[in-house]
């Protein structure tokens, strides 16, 4: 079997899909994208795919290493996201060739279903109590929300109080057993992160996410000393080498690699297994489309330390199209009592509606995240 070609589709709301074709008629789908840099990643995919044309798609480990090591310069969000989507598509082909879901090729399932959480509140969190009640009514047992709007290095206690009030509203509306992920989103710098983490403790969050930016991970030491809340991070880390020091330092409780950013199925399986050796849990990042979610669930199924999965159904970014729109059978991800099915079909276990993908690619997108500023005019983290 040989790779004969590939096609990229930039589709709303902010996704990039990749189809890889073979001479035996099997095709594989991947989702290589960095939110806000879809066109840049598409160019990187085109460059990397040059080394794969004419090759057997089943030799995934070798292909991964050629794409990663063959260009001398490596890593980072663009190259690793391009590699990730290609890797997903190669695994999809391999599963279809052997008529088995990817999780069976990775050693088989360690669980039957996967707990999932839903986003509430939007970029500038609001009406989160009502949103939490709605999600509980739909059967979700966990939600995630942004903690704050923009914050300066040292900001006002009024912003701290407002953030605490919102989390309090979610706890009251959702009840004592609702899992609440609180995403600091890298917006909160170390001086305020210590204060906010401490103030949130009475509400027993499931975790606080990205309390500081990944480039400031050394600050997790001080934050961990100020709170007992589990600390999660990793969506802006792109390889096992990026995670190595984080795990060695010992101040993270949950890692969140993104299977469309951190080298795909091949790499994230290794990253999550590394974390298991440090007694660290995994909750893969996935505010993206159905191909990315299918890849996550295939890996989640095989990893003992994966405990919850992000998914984007109804997320505030999904304007124009949503998670299930591009699938022939949208029931593949049915959620029951806060858990998702592990797709059992060949490969990724989903069937992409290519006709609809082609139609929506004609509209495309040029999604960019907003640029925020502090009251003094300085650029703020979004």
C-alpha positions in Angstrom: 0.0 0.0 0.0 1.3 3.4 -1.0 0.3 7.0 -0.2 -0.8 8.7 -3.4 -2.1 12.1 -2.4 -3.7 14.3 0.1 -6.2 17.2 0.4 -6.6 19.9 3.0 -10.0 21.5 3.8 -10.2 24.7 5.9 -13.8 24.6 7.3 -15.9 26.6 9.7 -15.9 27.4 12.5 -12.0 27.4 12.8 -10.8 23.9 11.8 -8.5 22.3 9.2 -9.1 18.8 8.0 -6.7 16.6 6.1 -7.5 13.6 3.9 -4.7 11.2 2.9 -5.3 8.8 0.0 -3.7 5.4 -0.9 -3.5 3.3 -3.9 -5.7 0.7 -2.3 -8.6 3.1 -1.9 -8.3 3.5 1.8 -8.3 7.1 3.1 -7.4 8.5 6.5 -8.5 11.8 8.1 -6.6 14.1 10.5 -7.1 17.5 12.0 -3.9 19.5 11.9 -4.6 23.0 13.1 -3.5 25.7 15.4 -6.5 27.9 16.3 -5.9 31.2 14.5 -3.1 29.8 12.3 -4.9 27.3 10.1 -3.3 28.5 6.8 0.2 28.5 8.3 -0.3 24.9 9.5 -1.7 23.9 6.1 1.5 25.1 4.5 3.5 23.0 6.9 1.4 20.0 6.1 2.1 20.4 2.4 5.9 20.6 3.2 5.9 17.5 5.4 3.7 15.4 3.1 6.4 15.6 0.4 8.4 12.9 2.3 5.4 10.6 2.5 4.2 10.3 -1.0 4.8 6.9 -2.4 5.5 5.4 1.1 3.6 2.7 3.0 1.3 4.6 5.4 1.5 1.8 8.0 5.1 2.5 9.0 3.9 5.3 11.3 6.8 5.3 13.8 9.3 5.8 11.0 7.2 8.5 9.2 6.9 10.3 12.5 10.6 10.4 13.1 11.4 11.5 9.5 8.9 14.4 9.9 10.2 15.3 13.3 13.9 14.8 13.0 14.4 15.1 9.2 14.2 18.9 9.1 16.9 19.7 11.6 14.7 22.4 13.2 11.9 20.8 15.1 9.1 21.3 17.6 6.8 24.2 18.2 3.1 24.7 17.6 3.1 24.9 13.8 5.3 21.9 12.9 4.0 19.7 15.7 0.4 20.5 14.7 1.0 19.7 11.1 2.7 16.4 12.2 -0.2 15.7 14.5 -2.8 15.8 11.8 -0.8 13.7 9.4 -0.2 11.1 12.2 -3.9 10.9 13.0 -4.7 10.3 9.3 -2.0 7.6 9.1 -3.5 5.8 12.1 -6.9 6.1 10.6 -5.7 4.3 7.4 -3.9 1.6 9.5 -7.0 0.9 11.5 -9.1 0.6 8.4 -6.5 -1.7 6.8 -6.6 -4.1 9.7 -10.4 -3.5 10.2 -9.8 -2.5 13.9 -10.2 0.7 15.9 -6.9 2.4 16.7 -7.2 1.6 20.4 -6.9 -2.1 19.6 -3.7 -1.4 17.7 -2.4 0.5 20.8 -2.9 -2.5 23.1 -6.7 -2.5 23.6 -9.1 -0.6 25.9 -8.3 0.1 29.6 -11.9 1.5 30.0 -15.3 1.1 28.3 -16.3 4.8 28.3 -14.7 8.2 28.9 -15.9 11.0 31.2 -16.3 14.3 29.3 -16.8 17.9 30.3 -18.5 20.8 28.6 -17.5 24.5 28.4 -19.6 27.2 29.9 -19.4 31.0 30.1 -17.5 32.1 27.0 -14.3 34.1 26.8 -15.5 36.7 29.2 -17.3 34.4 31.7 -20.9 35.4 32.3 -24.2 33.7 33.3 -22.2 30.7 34.4 -24.6 29.6 37.1 -27.5 29.1 34.6 -25.1 27.5 32.1 -23.9 25.0 34.7 -27.6 24.1 35.6 -28.3 23.5 31.9 -25.3 21.2 31.5 -26.3 19.2 34.6 -29.7 18.9 33.1 -28.2 17.5 30.0 -26.3 14.8 32.0 -22.8 16.3 32.2 -21.1 15.7 35.5 -18.3 18.2 34.9 -17.9 21.7 33.3 -15.0 24.1 32.5 -15.0 27.8 32.5 -12.6 30.7 32.2 -11.7 32.2 35.5 -11.2 35.8 34.6 -11.1 38.4 31.9 -7.8 40.1 31.2 -5.5 40.7 34.2 -2.4 42.7 34.7 0.7 41.3 36.5 -0.7 42.9 39.7 -4.3 43.7 39.4 -7.3 44.6 41.7 -8.9 42.5 44.3 -12.2 43.4 42.6 -11.3 41.1 39.7 -10.4 38.3 42.2 -13.7 38.8 44.0 -15.6 38.7 40.7 -13.9 35.5 39.6 -14.6 33.9 43.0 -18.3 34.9 42.8 -18.7 33.3 39.4 -17.2 30.0 40.6 -19.4 30.2 43.7 -22.4 30.5 41.4 -21.4 27.4 39.5 -20.9 25.4 42.6 -24.3 26.5 44.0 -26.1 25.8 40.7 -24.3 22.5 39.9 -24.3 21.1 43.4 -21.5 19.6 45.5 -20.6 16.8 43.1 -20.2 18.8 39.9 -16.6 18.8 38.6 -15.5 22.3 37.9 -12.4 23.0 35.8 -11.3 26.6 36.2 -9.2 27.8 33.3 -6.8 30.7 34.1 -6.0 30.5 30.4 -2.5 32.0 31.0 -4.2 35.3 31.5 -3.3 35.4 35.2 0.4 36.2 36.1 2.1 34.6 39.1 1.4 37.4 41.7 -2.4 37.2 41.1 -2.5 33.5 40.4 -1.3 32.7 43.9 -4.1 34.8 45.3 -6.8 33.5 43.1 -5.9 29.8 43.6 -6.0 30.3 47.3 -9.4 32.1 47.2 -11.0 29.3 45.1 -10.2 26.5 47.5 -13.5 26.6 49.4 -15.3 25.7 46.2 -13.3 22.6 45.6 -12.5 22.9 41.9 -11.7 19.8 39.9 -8.6 21.6 38.8 -7.1 25.0 37.9 -5.8 25.1 34.3 -2.8 27.0 33.0 -2.5 29.1 36.2 0.5 30.6 34.4 1.7 30.4 30.8 3.7 27.3 29.9 6.8 29.4 29.4 6.6 30.2 33.1 6.1 26.7 34.4 8.8 27.2 37.0 6.2 29.4 38.8 4.0 26.3 39.4 6.3 25.6 42.3 5.1 28.7 44.2 1.5 28.3 43.2 1.5 24.6 44.3 2.7 25.8 47.7 -0.3 28.2 48.0 -3.1 25.7 47.1 -4.3 22.2 47.4 -6.3 22.4 44.2 -4.9 20.0 41.5 -2.9 22.0 38.9 -3.4 21.2 35.2 -1.4 22.4 32.2 0.0 21.4 28.8 -2.2 22.6 26.0 0.7 24.8 24.8 3.4 22.1 25.1 4.1 20.1 22.0 6.3 17.1 22.6 7.5 14.6 25.2 10.6 16.8 25.5 8.5 19.8 26.5 6.8 17.7 29.2 9.9 16.1 30.5 11.0 19.0 32.9 7.4 19.7 33.9 7.0 16.1 35.1 10.4 16.0 36.7 9.7 19.1 38.7 6.7 17.5 40.2 4.3 20.5 40.5 1.7 19.4 38.0 -1.2 17.1 38.8 -2.9 16.8 35.4 -1.4 17.1 31.9 -3.4 18.3 29.0 -1.6 17.5 25.7 -3.7 18.3 22.6 -3.7 15.5 20.0 -3.9 18.1 17.2 -1.0 20.1 18.6 1.4 17.7 20.3 2.5 15.3 17.6 -0.8 13.3 17.3 -1.7 9.9 18.5 1.9 8.5 18.4 3.3 11.3 20.5 0.5 11.9 23.0 0.3 8.2 23.8 3.9 8.4 24.9 3.4 11.7 26.8 0.5 10.4 28.7 2.4 7.2 29.5 5.3 9.2 30.8 3.0 11.1 33.1 1.6 7.8 34.5 5.1 7.0 35.8 5.0 10.3 37.8 1.5 9.5 39.2 0.1 12.4 37.1 -3.4 12.3 35.5 -4.3 13.2 31.9 -7.2 15.3 30.6 -6.4 15.9 26.9 -7.1 19.3 25.5 -9.7 19.3 22.6 -11.8 22.4 21.9 -11.6 21.4 18.2 -13.5 19.3 15.7 -14.8 15.7 15.5 -11.6 14.2 14.0 -9.5 15.6 16.9 -12.0 14.3 19.4 -12.0 10.8 17.9 -8.2 10.7 18.1 -8.4 11.7 21.8 -10.9 9.0 22.6 -8.9 6.4 20.9 -5.8 7.3 23.0 -7.9 7.9 26.2 -9.2 4.3 25.9 -5.7 2.9 26.3 -4.4 5.1 29.0 -5.0 4.2 32.7 -4.3 7.8 33.9 -6.7 9.5 31.5 -9.6 10.6 33.6 -11.7 13.1 31.7 -11.8 14.5 28.1 -12.5 18.0 26.8 -15.0 18.2 23.9 -16.4 21.2 22.0 -20.1 20.5 21.5 -21.7 23.9 22.0 -18.5 25.7 22.8 -18.6 29.5 22.3 -16.2 29.3 19.3 -18.5 27.1 17.3 -20.3 29.7 15.3 -21.8 28.5 12.0 -20.8 24.8 12.5 -20.6 22.5 15.5 -18.8 19.3 16.5 -21.2 16.8 14.9 -22.0 18.6 11.7 -19.2 16.9 9.6 -20.1 13.3 10.6 -22.3 10.9 8.7 -23.3 9.3 12.0 -23.4 11.9 14.8 -24.4 9.2 17.4 -20.8 7.9 17.5 -20.1 10.4 20.3 -23.3 10.0 22.2 -23.0 11.2 25.8 -24.6 9.2 28.6 -24.6 10.5 32.2 -21.5 12.6 31.5 -19.6 9.8 29.6 -18.8 9.4 25.9 -18.7 6.2 23.9 -15.3 5.0 22.7 -15.7 4.7 18.9 -15.3 1.0 17.9 -15.3 1.3 14.2 -12.2 0.8 12.1 -9.5 3.5 12.4 -10.7 6.6 14.2 -14.1 5.0 14.3 -15.9 7.9 12.6 -17.2 8.5 9.1 -16.5 12.0 7.8 -19.2 13.5 5.5 -16.8 14.5 2.8 -19.5 16.0 0.6 -20.4 18.4 3.4 -16.7 19.1 4.2 -16.1 20.1 0.5 -19.2 22.3 0.6 -18.2 24.1 3.8 -14.6 24.4 2.7 -15.8 26.7 -0.1 -16.8 29.1 2.7 -13.7 28.4 4.8 -12.7 30.7 7.6 -10.0 33.1 8.8 -10.6 32.7 12.5 -8.3 34.7 14.8 -8.4 35.1 18.5 -9.2 38.6 19.8 -6.4 41.0 20.9 -7.1 42.3 24.4 -5.5 45.2 26.2 -5.3 46.3 29.8 -6.7 49.7 30.8 -3.2 51.2 30.5 -3.1 50.2 26.8 -0.6 47.3 27.2 -1.4 44.0 25.4 -3.1 41.5 27.7 -3.1 37.7 27.5 -6.3 36.4 25.8 
